[in-house]
Amino acid sequence: MNQLSLATPAAARADQRVQDQNQVLALIDLIERGGGFHATPATGTIYSRLADRAHRLDTIDAVCRRGFREDDAEALRAAHRLLAQIYAERLRLPSGDERRPSAEADDIAELIETYLLGFEERAIDHGLVASAPRSGAALARWLRELVEQHPATAHPFYTDFMRRATKRDLEYYSIQETTLDPRFDDAMALLQLGTPDVAKMEIAKNYWDEMGNGEIPRIHTKLFQRVLDVLGITASAVRAQLRTESIACGNLSMTMVLQRCHFHKAIGYYGVTEYVVPFRFGHVVEAWERLGLDPSGLDYYHVHYQIDAEHGNAWFDHVIAPIVDAQPDTAALIARGALYRLNSSQRYLDRLLSDVSGGAGHA
């Protein structure tokens, strides 16, 4: 057998990889330009339409397999970008044409979510999960200890790097934060569906704080936009500089609330999200003040630094504890959700620290 024939299978696989990825990128572009996922075509037979749909799912499955299981960075980014576009469509207001959401978009989202959650599950210490207490008060204590001991909580990106961060570094950091902060109010609204009274009341307090306690200028999405405005961050800069790890955190956050089957994991996930803020935002405030930036951009950080110290503890006591007391078997699910957040946050912050420290640089 000659060298050409030996090289052919590898070359063919490489060509197929490029073709698959290009098809996913083309689909992302189509969703972006069309303002949403395309409607089911009315032309062709039902069999041809189903065949086309199956082919697209096979292609996306191949890209996900390479990205989530074979460490293909480009494939992973393509898969996350596609899921983020589908989620963006779900969260935007309908255009008024009464078009039903695409069933194919749901199938694609479910496929990518399966790989995403499988990736998170492989990162979990399942022995640790099994040790989670099955009573509310004990689980709340266990979660606090888990968060406080995890390396993501007091990550050196905040505790060390922020001491020497430049304005450009804060711009870069703020760009990465755009995948969750502008959607947190929607996440709270979705999460409270069907919850019992004490838990619903606590989630409602979080939501009302997100809504500025009724003052439109104090809505947290507006305060975060002020951060971006002070730093001169544009939508095009966000698109150009957003890292895969940032998109992944945003997708995981939305998966938790958009898919109701993950509710118990979601309350663990968002409980951690609230609890870690006081460990982090104080360092951002110090960097901002050291650099002499417009103090109006600090409102967002001051508000969260103050109220999330209360929300984090209250979430463990008033959302998680009563639900576990009523359903002890949910303790392990809540613990898994907490670890999803901690582990994904560590990957995200590791990437940012590597970038700003010269590992990959930032534009």
C-alpha positions as CSV (number, residue, x, y, z in Angstrom):
1,M,0.0,0.0,0.0
2,N,1.5,3.4,-1.0
3,Q,1.8,6.5,1.2
4,L,-1.1,8.2,-0.6
5,S,-3.5,5.5,0.2
6,L,-2.4,5.5,3.8
7,A,-3.0,9.2,4.1
8,T,-6.4,9.2,2.3
9,P,-8.6,8.1,5.3
10,A,-7.1,10.8,7.6
11,A,-7.5,13.4,4.8
12,A,-11.1,12.3,4.3
13,R,-11.8,12.7,8.0
14,A,-10.3,16.1,8.0
15,D,-12.4,17.2,5.0
16,Q,-15.5,15.8,6.6
17,R,-14.7,17.7,9.8
18,V,-14.4,20.9,7.9
19,Q,-17.6,20.3,6.0
20,D,-19.6,19.5,9.1
21,Q,-18.4,22.5,10.9
22,N,-19.1,24.8,7.9
23,Q,-22.6,23.5,7.8
24,V,-23.1,24.4,11.5
25,L,-21.6,27.8,11.0
26,A,-23.9,28.4,8.0
27,L,-26.9,27.4,10.2
28,I,-25.8,29.9,12.9
29,D,-25.5,32.6,10.2
30,L,-28.9,31.8,8.8
31,I,-30.5,32.1,12.3
32,E,-28.7,35.4,12.9
33,R,-29.6,36.9,9.6
34,G,-33.2,35.6,9.6
35,G,-34.0,36.7,13.1
36,G,-34.7,33.2,14.2
37,F,-34.7,29.5,13.2
38,H,-36.1,28.9,9.8
39,A,-39.7,27.7,9.5
40,T,-40.3,24.1,8.4
41,P,-40.3,24.2,4.6
42,A,-43.6,23.5,2.8
43,T,-42.0,22.1,-0.3
44,G,-41.0,18.5,-0.9
45,T,-42.4,15.4,0.5
46,I,-42.6,14.7,4.2
47,Y,-40.0,12.0,3.7
48,S,-37.5,14.4,2.0
49,R,-38.0,17.0,4.7
50,L,-37.4,14.4,7.4
51,A,-34.3,13.2,5.6
52,D,-32.9,16.7,5.4
53,R,-33.6,17.2,9.1
54,A,-32.0,13.9,10.0
55,H,-28.9,14.8,8.0
56,R,-28.6,18.1,9.8
57,L,-28.9,16.4,13.2
58,D,-26.2,13.8,12.2
59,T,-23.9,16.7,11.2
60,I,-24.5,18.5,14.5
61,D,-24.0,15.3,16.4
62,A,-20.7,14.8,14.7
63,V,-19.6,18.3,15.6
64,C,-20.7,17.9,19.2
65,R,-18.9,14.6,19.5
66,R,-15.7,16.2,18.4
67,G,-16.1,19.3,20.6
68,F,-17.4,17.8,23.8
69,R,-15.6,14.4,23.7
70,E,-12.5,14.8,21.5
71,D,-11.3,18.2,22.6
72,D,-11.8,19.9,19.2
73,A,-11.9,23.6,20.3
74,E,-13.3,24.8,17.0
75,A,-16.1,22.2,17.0
76,L,-16.9,23.0,20.7
77,R,-17.2,26.7,19.9
78,A,-19.5,26.0,16.9
79,A,-21.8,23.8,19.0
80,H,-22.0,26.4,21.8
81,R,-22.6,29.2,19.3
82,L,-25.5,27.3,17.7
83,L,-27.1,26.6,21.1
84,A,-26.7,30.2,22.1
85,Q,-28.5,31.3,19.0
86,I,-31.4,28.9,19.6
87,Y,-31.7,30.2,23.2
88,A,-31.6,33.8,22.0
89,E,-34.6,33.1,19.8
90,R,-36.5,31.5,22.6
91,L,-35.9,34.5,24.9
92,R,-36.7,37.2,22.5
93,L,-40.2,38.6,21.9
94,P,-42.1,37.0,19.0
95,S,-42.3,39.1,15.9
96,G,-46.1,38.9,15.8
97,D,-46.5,36.5,12.9
98,E,-47.7,33.7,15.3
99,R,-45.1,31.3,14.0
100,R,-44.7,28.3,16.2
101,P,-41.2,27.5,17.5
102,S,-39.4,25.2,15.2
103,A,-39.6,21.5,16.3
104,E,-36.2,21.1,14.6
105,A,-34.7,23.8,16.8
106,D,-35.9,21.9,19.8
107,D,-34.3,18.7,18.6
108,I,-31.0,20.5,17.9
109,A,-31.1,22.1,21.3
110,E,-31.8,18.8,23.1
111,L,-29.0,17.2,21.2
112,I,-26.4,19.8,22.2
113,E,-27.7,20.0,25.7
114,T,-27.2,16.2,26.1
115,Y,-23.5,16.6,25.2
116,L,-23.2,19.7,27.4
117,L,-24.6,18.0,30.5
118,G,-22.6,14.9,29.7
119,F,-19.5,17.0,29.7
120,E,-20.4,18.5,33.1
121,E,-21.3,15.1,34.5
122,R,-17.8,13.7,33.6
123,A,-16.2,16.6,35.6
124,I,-18.2,15.8,38.8
125,D,-16.9,13.9,41.8
126,H,-19.9,11.5,42.2
127,G,-18.6,10.3,45.5
128,L,-18.9,13.9,46.8
129,V,-22.5,14.1,45.4
130,A,-23.4,10.9,47.1
131,S,-22.3,12.5,50.5
132,A,-24.8,15.3,50.2
133,P,-27.2,15.4,53.2
134,R,-30.8,14.6,52.6
135,S,-32.2,17.2,55.1
136,G,-32.7,20.9,54.3
137,A,-30.6,22.5,57.0
138,A,-27.8,20.0,56.7
139,L,-27.6,20.4,52.9
140,A,-27.6,24.2,53.2
141,R,-24.5,23.9,55.5
142,W,-22.9,21.4,53.2
143,L,-23.4,23.6,50.2
144,R,-21.9,26.6,52.0
145,E,-18.8,24.6,52.8
146,L,-18.6,23.2,49.3
147,V,-18.7,26.7,47.8
148,E,-16.2,28.2,50.2
149,Q,-13.7,25.4,49.7
150,H,-14.0,25.2,45.9
151,P,-11.1,26.9,44.0
152,A,-13.6,28.8,41.7
153,T,-14.9,30.9,44.6
154,A,-11.9,32.9,45.5
155,H,-10.3,32.5,42.2
156,P,-6.9,34.2,41.6
157,F,-8.4,36.1,38.6
158,Y,-10.3,38.1,41.2
159,T,-8.1,37.9,44.3
160,D,-4.7,38.4,42.6
161,F,-5.1,39.6,39.0
162,M,-7.7,42.3,39.7
163,R,-5.0,44.1,41.8
164,R,-3.1,44.9,38.6
165,A,-5.8,44.8,36.0
166,T,-5.8,47.6,33.4
167,K,-8.9,49.3,31.9
168,R,-8.4,47.1,28.9
169,D,-8.5,44.0,31.1
170,L,-11.8,45.2,32.7
171,E,-13.2,45.7,29.2
172,Y,-12.3,42.2,28.3
173,Y,-13.7,40.8,31.6
174,S,-17.0,42.7,31.1
175,I,-17.4,41.4,27.6
176,Q,-17.2,37.8,28.9
177,E,-19.8,38.6,31.6
178,T,-22.5,39.5,29.0
179,T,-23.6,35.8,28.5
180,L,-25.4,35.7,31.9
181,D,-25.8,39.1,33.5
182,P,-28.3,40.5,31.0
183,R,-30.5,37.4,31.3
184,F,-30.5,36.9,35.0
185,D,-34.0,38.5,35.5
186,D,-35.4,36.1,32.9
187,A,-33.8,33.2,34.6
188,M,-35.4,34.1,37.9
189,A,-38.8,34.5,36.2
190,L,-38.5,31.0,34.7
191,L,-37.2,29.3,37.7
192,Q,-40.0,30.3,40.0
193,L,-42.7,28.4,38.0
194,G,-44.5,25.8,40.1
195,T,-42.4,26.4,43.2
196,P,-43.9,26.2,46.7
197,D,-44.7,29.3,48.6
198,V,-41.5,29.9,50.7
199,A,-39.3,29.1,47.7
200,K,-41.4,31.2,45.3
201,M,-41.2,34.1,47.7
202,E,-37.4,34.0,47.9
203,I,-37.0,33.7,44.2
204,A,-39.5,36.6,43.8
205,K,-37.3,38.7,46.1
206,N,-34.3,38.0,43.8
207,Y,-36.4,38.9,40.7
208,W,-37.7,42.1,42.3
209,D,-34.1,43.1,43.1
210,E,-33.1,42.4,39.5
211,M,-36.0,44.7,38.5
212,G,-34.5,47.5,40.5
213,N,-37.3,47.2,43.2
214,G,-39.6,48.9,40.8
215,E,-37.3,51.7,39.6
216,I,-36.6,51.4,35.9
217,P,-33.2,53.1,36.0
218,R,-32.2,50.7,38.7
219,I,-33.0,47.5,36.8
220,H,-29.9,45.4,36.9
221,T,-29.7,44.9,33.1
222,K,-29.6,48.7,32.8
223,L,-26.9,49.0,35.4
224,F,-24.9,46.3,33.6
225,Q,-25.4,48.2,30.3
226,R,-23.9,51.3,32.1
227,V,-20.8,49.2,32.9
228,L,-20.5,48.5,29.1
229,D,-21.1,52.1,28.2
230,V,-18.5,53.5,30.6
231,L,-16.0,51.1,29.2
232,G,-17.0,51.8,25.6
233,I,-17.9,48.2,24.8
234,T,-19.9,47.8,21.6
235,A,-22.0,44.8,20.4
236,S,-19.4,44.2,17.7
237,A,-16.7,44.0,20.3
238,V,-18.7,41.4,22.3
239,R,-19.2,39.3,19.2
240,A,-15.5,39.5,18.3
241,Q,-14.0,38.8,21.7
242,L,-16.4,36.4,23.5
243,R,-14.6,33.3,24.5
244,T,-16.1,29.8,24.2
245,E,-16.0,29.3,28.0
246,S,-18.1,32.4,28.4
247,I,-20.7,31.2,25.8
248,A,-20.6,27.8,27.6
249,C,-21.5,29.4,31.0
250,G,-24.3,31.3,29.4
251,N,-25.7,28.2,27.7
252,L,-25.5,26.1,30.9
253,S,-27.3,28.8,32.8
254,M,-30.1,28.8,30.3
255,T,-30.3,25.0,30.0
256,M,-31.0,24.9,33.7
257,V,-34.0,27.1,33.5
258,L,-35.4,26.5,30.0
259,Q,-35.6,22.7,30.6
260,R,-37.9,22.1,33.5
261,C,-36.6,18.6,34.1
262,H,-33.4,20.2,35.5
263,F,-35.3,22.3,38.1
264,H,-33.5,20.7,41.1
265,K,-30.1,21.1,39.6
266,A,-31.0,24.6,38.7
267,I,-31.7,25.7,42.3
268,G,-28.3,24.3,43.2
269,Y,-26.7,26.1,40.3
270,Y,-28.3,29.5,40.9
271,G,-27.8,29.2,44.7
272,V,-24.1,29.0,44.0
273,T,-24.3,31.9,41.5
274,E,-25.7,34.1,44.2
275,Y,-23.5,32.9,47.0
276,V,-20.1,33.5,45.2
277,V,-20.7,37.2,44.3
278,P,-19.5,38.7,47.6
279,F,-16.2,36.7,47.2
280,R,-15.6,38.3,43.8
281,F,-17.2,41.7,43.1
282,G,-15.3,43.6,45.9
283,H,-12.1,43.0,43.9
284,V,-13.7,44.4,40.7
285,V,-14.8,47.5,42.7
286,E,-11.3,48.0,44.0
287,A,-9.8,47.7,40.5
288,W,-12.4,50.1,39.1
289,E,-11.6,52.7,41.7
290,R,-7.9,52.3,41.4
291,L,-8.1,53.0,37.7
292,G,-10.2,56.2,38.3
293,L,-13.0,55.1,36.0
294,D,-16.4,56.8,35.9
295,P,-18.1,55.8,39.3
296,S,-21.5,55.5,37.7
297,G,-20.3,52.2,36.3
298,L,-19.9,50.9,39.8
299,D,-23.6,50.9,40.7
300,Y,-24.0,47.4,39.2
301,Y,-21.2,45.9,41.4
302,H,-22.1,47.8,44.5
303,V,-25.7,46.6,44.3
304,H,-24.7,43.0,43.8
305,Y,-22.0,43.0,46.4
306,Q,-24.5,44.2,49.0
307,I,-27.7,42.2,48.3
308,D,-26.2,39.0,47.1
309,A,-24.5,38.5,50.5
310,E,-28.1,38.2,51.7
311,H,-29.6,36.4,48.7
312,G,-26.9,33.6,48.7
313,N,-27.7,32.6,52.3
314,A,-31.4,33.1,52.0
315,W,-31.5,31.0,48.8
316,F,-29.9,28.0,50.6
317,D,-32.3,28.4,53.6
318,H,-35.5,29.3,51.9
319,V,-35.4,27.8,48.4
320,I,-33.2,24.7,48.8
321,A,-33.8,23.6,52.4
322,P,-37.7,23.4,52.2
323,I,-37.6,21.6,48.9
324,V,-35.2,19.0,50.2
325,D,-37.2,18.6,53.4
326,A,-40.2,17.8,51.2
327,Q,-38.3,15.7,48.7
328,P,-35.1,14.3,50.3
329,D,-34.2,12.4,47.1
330,T,-33.6,15.7,45.3
331,A,-30.5,16.5,47.4
332,A,-28.1,14.8,45.0
333,L,-29.6,16.7,42.0
334,I,-29.1,20.0,43.8
335,A,-25.5,19.1,44.7
336,R,-24.9,18.2,41.0
337,G,-26.2,21.6,39.9
338,A,-24.0,23.3,42.4
339,L,-21.0,21.5,41.1
340,Y,-22.0,22.3,37.5
341,R,-21.8,26.0,38.4
342,L,-18.5,25.8,40.4
343,N,-16.7,23.6,37.8
344,S,-17.9,25.7,34.8
345,S,-17.0,28.9,36.6
346,Q,-13.5,27.6,37.3
347,R,-12.9,26.7,33.6
348,Y,-14.2,30.1,32.6
349,L,-12.0,32.0,35.1
350,D,-9.0,29.8,34.3
351,R,-9.4,30.8,30.6
352,L,-9.7,34.5,31.5
353,L,-6.6,34.4,33.7
354,S,-4.6,32.6,31.0
355,D,-5.7,35.2,28.4
356,V,-4.9,38.3,30.5
357,S,-1.7,36.8,31.8
358,G,-0.4,36.3,28.3
359,G,-1.4,32.7,27.6
360,A,-3.5,33.6,24.5
361,G,-3.7,37.3,24.7
362,H,-6.8,39.4,24.2
363,A,-7.6,41.7,21.3
